[in-house]
């Protein structure tokens, strides 16, 4: 009797861990596959430094006047490794059509990631 209740507890714990992993993993994966396109005018750029890494930020104004901040980061999912070069190529005052992935999550300082851009 003792053995079976112990096994049941292990199974329930295992199921809870799997469900929690799915609850965390699915939104993260979906954020990398949700692609949006914006037409923006770049108003400013900045580099945020965290310990040994940096995040390239691009401040923009949308066509409707709304301001929005994006980041430029390398992306394993989109197979992109040139974020530094892309950041250097974006010029303040220019208008671009950008394709982004991800979501803005202020709690984690997460921004939509610019994957491609072209000057309009």
N, C-alpha and C positions, 0 to 999 in steps of 0.2 A: 504494500500500500504506500509506504513512504517513497519508494523508488518511483512509482508512477506519478505521484504529485510533483515530485522534483523534475521529472522529465517534462511534464505538462508546463511547469513554470518556465523551463528553458525554451520550450517551443513558443510560448506566448511572448517571452522576451525577444526571441529571434524574429517573430512576426512583427512586433512593434518596431524593432530596429529597421527591418526592411521597409515597412510603411513610412517611417520617418525619412529614410534615405530617398525614397521615391518622392515624398512631399518636397524635399529640398532640391533634388536633382532635376525634376521635370521643369519647374519654372526657370532654373538656370539654363537648361538646354534650350527651352523655348525662347528665352531672351536673345540667344545667339542666332536663332533662325527667324526672328521677327524683323524683317527688313522694312525700313521706311525711307522715303525720299522727301527732302525739303529743298526749297530755294531760299538761300540765306545770304545776307551781307555780313561779312566779318567785321566786328567792331573792335575786337582786341584779342590778344593771345597771351598765355601765361604758362609757366611750368611750375607745377606743384611738386615739391620734393618730399618723399617719405622714406626715412631711413636710407636704404641703398637703392631705391627706385624713384622714378619720376613719372608724372602723369602730365601729358600735353593737353592743355585746355584751350578751346576755341570759343570765344564769346561772339554771339551772332544776333542779328535781328531778322525775323521772318518777314515775309511779304506783308503780313497783316499788322506789323509793328510790334509783335510779341518778341521778347528777348528770350534766348535759349542758349544754354551752355552745353557744349559737346566735348568729348575727349578724342584723342587719337592714340590708340594703343595697338600693339601687335596682337594678332588674333590667330590662334592655332586652328580654330574652327574655319575661318575664312582663308587660312594659309597666307597670311600677310605678315611680313617681317620688316617693313620699311617705315615704321611710324615716325622716326626722326626725320627722314627725308620728306615724308608727306607734310609734317608740321612745318618744315622750312619752306615748302612750296606754297603754302596757303598765305596769302597776303592780306593785311588789314586794309579795309576799304573796298575790297573786291567782292563781287557777287558770284556765288557758286551754287551748283546743284549738287547736293551731297546725298549719299546713300549711307544710312546708319543701321547698326544693329544694337540690340539691348534696350534697356529701359533706364530712366532716371530714377534712382533710389537715393534720396537725400540722406537717409539714415546711415548708409554705407559709403557716402560720397561717390556713388556710382553714376556715370553719365552714359548717354547714348554714344556709341563709338563710331566715328566716321571711318567708313571702310573705303569708299571711293568718292572722288569729287572731280567736278569739271567746271571750268569758268564759263559763265553765261554772258 
